[in-house]
């Protein structure tokens, strides 16, 4: 029997909140509530992704890309490695 250990590092998708904030501040959006409303999602969902509590879901990604169609995906999201 081969003992295979799980990798100590996993990859996660991270929302680049700093870039998003810079972009939407031009629209006058400064509160989490106004940003969530702009995206058409619940404030709690926005806050959880912003704080890194949860990864962006497919719906979250779709809402961001629909709201900001001229901004490339890789400017708003990145893959990061985190330790388990």
C-alpha positions as CSV (number, residue, x, y, z in Angstrom):
1,X,0.0,0.0,0.0
2,X,1.3,3.4,-1.0
3,X,0.9,6.2,1.6
4,X,0.0,9.4,-0.3
5,X,-0.2,12.5,1.7
6,X,-2.4,15.4,0.7
7,X,-0.5,18.4,-0.5
8,X,0.3,21.0,2.2
9,X,-0.6,23.8,-0.2
10,X,-3.9,24.2,-2.1
11,X,-4.9,26.7,-4.7
12,X,-7.8,29.1,-4.2
13,X,-9.4,31.8,-6.4
14,X,-9.0,35.2,-4.8
15,X,-11.1,38.3,-5.6
16,X,-8.8,41.3,-6.0
17,X,-10.8,43.6,-3.8
18,X,-8.3,46.4,-4.0
19,X,-8.6,46.6,-7.8
20,X,-12.4,46.3,-7.6
21,X,-12.6,49.1,-5.1
22,X,-10.5,51.4,-7.2
23,X,-12.7,50.8,-10.2
24,X,-16.1,51.1,-8.5
25,X,-15.0,54.2,-6.4
26,X,-15.2,56.0,-9.8
27,X,-19.0,55.2,-9.7
28,X,-19.3,56.6,-6.2
29,X,-19.6,53.2,-4.6
30,X,-17.8,53.2,-1.3
31,X,-19.9,51.0,1.1
32,X,-20.1,47.2,0.9
33,X,-23.9,47.6,0.7
34,X,-23.6,49.8,-2.4
35,X,-21.1,47.5,-4.0
36,X,-23.2,44.4,-3.4
37,X,-26.3,46.2,-4.9
38,X,-24.2,47.2,-7.9
39,X,-23.3,43.5,-8.4
40,X,-26.9,42.3,-7.7
41,X,-25.9,40.1,-4.8
42,X,-26.5,40.0,-1.0
43,X,-24.2,42.2,1.1
44,X,-23.4,39.2,3.3
45,X,-22.1,37.3,0.2
46,X,-20.0,40.2,-0.9
47,X,-18.5,40.7,2.5
48,X,-17.6,37.0,2.9
49,X,-15.8,36.9,-0.5
50,X,-14.2,40.3,0.2
51,X,-12.8,39.1,3.6
52,X,-11.7,35.8,2.1
53,X,-14.1,33.7,4.2
54,X,-15.4,32.0,1.1
55,X,-14.1,31.7,-2.4
56,X,-16.0,33.5,-5.2
57,X,-18.8,31.3,-6.5
58,X,-19.6,30.9,-10.2
59,X,-22.6,33.3,-9.7
60,X,-20.4,35.8,-7.9
61,X,-17.8,35.7,-10.7
62,X,-20.6,36.1,-13.3
63,X,-22.1,39.1,-11.5
64,X,-18.7,40.8,-11.3
65,X,-17.9,40.2,-15.0
66,X,-21.4,41.3,-16.1
67,X,-21.2,44.5,-14.0
68,X,-17.7,45.3,-15.3
69,X,-17.6,43.8,-18.9
70,X,-14.6,45.8,-20.0
71,X,-12.3,44.7,-17.1
72,X,-10.4,41.5,-17.9
73,X,-11.0,38.5,-15.6
74,X,-7.3,38.3,-14.5
75,X,-7.4,41.9,-13.3
76,X,-10.2,41.1,-10.8
77,X,-9.4,37.5,-9.8
78,X,-6.2,35.5,-9.2
79,X,-5.2,32.0,-8.1
80,X,-3.2,32.0,-4.9
81,X,-1.6,29.1,-3.0
82,X,-2.5,28.8,0.7
83,X,-1.3,26.3,3.3
84,X,-3.8,23.8,4.7
